Amino acid sequence: MPIVNIQVTREGTSPERDAITAEEKAAVIEGVSRVLLDVLNKPLDSTFVVIEEVDLDNWGWGGLPALEFRRRRAAAGK
């Protein structure tokens, strides 16, 4: 019984949205489940997929909160 945990940032896929949609989540769940069926022969009804949305202020990289890292990267022209 596979359990897949997926974390995504709580950002939309376009500028006017601040989260992924229920339809996008459903597509991710179906796609991941299908990969496990195709590659590992794990039945769809025994595969669990958990999607967790992480607020932007709850993660970071490069030693900085995510928004600050992005701000500095943009200022540096990268």
C-alpha positions as CSV (number, residue, x, y, z in Angstrom):
1,M,0.0,0.0,0.0
2,P,1.9,3.1,-1.2
3,I,1.4,6.4,0.6
4,V,2.7,9.4,-1.3
5,N,3.1,12.7,0.4
6,I,3.3,15.8,-1.9
7,Q,4.0,19.2,-0.6
8,V,3.3,22.3,-2.7
9,T,3.6,25.9,-1.9
10,R,0.3,27.7,-1.3
11,E,0.6,29.6,-4.5
12,G,-1.7,29.5,-7.5
13,T,-0.7,28.5,-10.9
14,S,-1.5,32.0,-12.2
15,P,-1.1,35.4,-10.7
16,E,-4.7,35.9,-9.7
17,R,-4.9,32.7,-7.7
18,D,-3.3,31.9,-4.3
19,A,-3.8,28.1,-4.2
20,I,-4.0,25.2,-6.5
21,T,-7.6,24.2,-7.5
22,A,-9.5,21.1,-6.6
23,E,-9.3,20.0,-10.2
24,E,-5.5,20.4,-10.2
25,K,-5.3,18.4,-7.0
26,A,-7.4,15.7,-8.5
27,A,-5.2,15.5,-11.6
28,V,-2.1,15.2,-9.4
29,I,-3.7,12.4,-7.4
30,E,-4.7,10.6,-10.5
31,G,-1.4,11.1,-12.2
32,V,0.7,9.9,-9.3
33,S,-1.5,7.0,-8.7
34,R,-1.3,6.0,-12.4
35,V,2.5,6.2,-12.3
36,L,2.6,3.8,-9.3
37,L,0.2,1.4,-11.2
38,D,2.3,1.6,-14.4
39,V,5.7,1.3,-12.8
40,L,5.2,-0.7,-9.6
41,N,1.9,-2.5,-10.5
42,K,0.3,-1.0,-7.4
43,P,-3.5,-1.0,-7.6
44,L,-5.2,2.4,-7.7
45,D,-7.5,1.4,-4.8
46,S,-4.5,0.7,-2.5
47,T,-2.6,3.9,-3.3
48,F,-3.0,6.9,-1.0
49,V,-1.9,10.4,-2.1
50,V,-1.7,13.3,0.4
51,I,-1.3,16.8,-0.8
52,E,-0.2,19.4,1.7
53,E,-0.1,23.1,0.8
54,V,2.6,25.0,2.6
55,D,2.3,28.7,3.3
56,L,5.0,30.8,1.7
57,D,6.2,32.0,5.1
58,N,6.7,28.4,6.3
59,W,9.5,27.4,4.0
60,G,12.7,28.8,2.5
61,W,16.0,27.9,0.8
62,G,19.4,29.3,0.5
63,G,19.3,30.2,4.2
64,L,16.4,32.6,3.7
65,P,12.6,32.7,3.9
66,A,11.3,31.9,0.4
67,L,10.0,35.4,-0.4
68,E,13.2,37.0,0.6
69,F,15.3,34.6,-1.4
70,R,13.1,35.3,-4.5
71,R,13.4,39.1,-3.9
72,R,17.2,38.9,-3.7
73,R,17.4,36.6,-6.7
74,A,15.2,39.0,-8.8
75,A,17.3,42.0,-7.7
76,A,20.4,40.2,-8.8
77,G,18.8,39.6,-12.2
78,K,18.6,35.8,-12.0
